[in-house]
Structures are given as C-alpha cells and as structure tokens.
Amino acid sequence: MRMKKTMAARIFCLGAGVCMFVSALYLAGIIPLTLCAAVLVPAFPATVLALFFWWMAGQSGGDIPFIGY
C-alpha cells in the first residue's frame, strides 16, 4: 500500500488524539491503568511511525518513504 502524506497525517492525528484521550481518562481516575496501557501500547508506536511517514512522504502521489535505521 502506498502512503500519501495526507493519510499519514490523519493516522498521526487519530493516534495522538487517542493517546491524549486515554491518558486524560486515566489521570481523571475514570479508567484503570491496565486499560490505559492496553490502549497506549499499540497506539503510541503507530502514532510515532505515522509521524515519521508524514515527515518523509512527498507532496505528490503516493510513495513509500524511507525512515532509516
């Protein structure tokens, strides 16, 4: 699948929003730590990868950016 810059930005915004929302719920005492961790463990890496993809993606057409090692 080719990654467009706008799609990577949408994934980043969604992931960042989920991370902030769940963290706020935990800090407010609404959800337990285990549920917060269960959501953050997959959401945070996906958010960071989407940020890297957005940063490296070109403006035109879809491409697969190289993040590096």
Helices and strands as residue ranges (DSSP letters): H 5-27, H 33-56
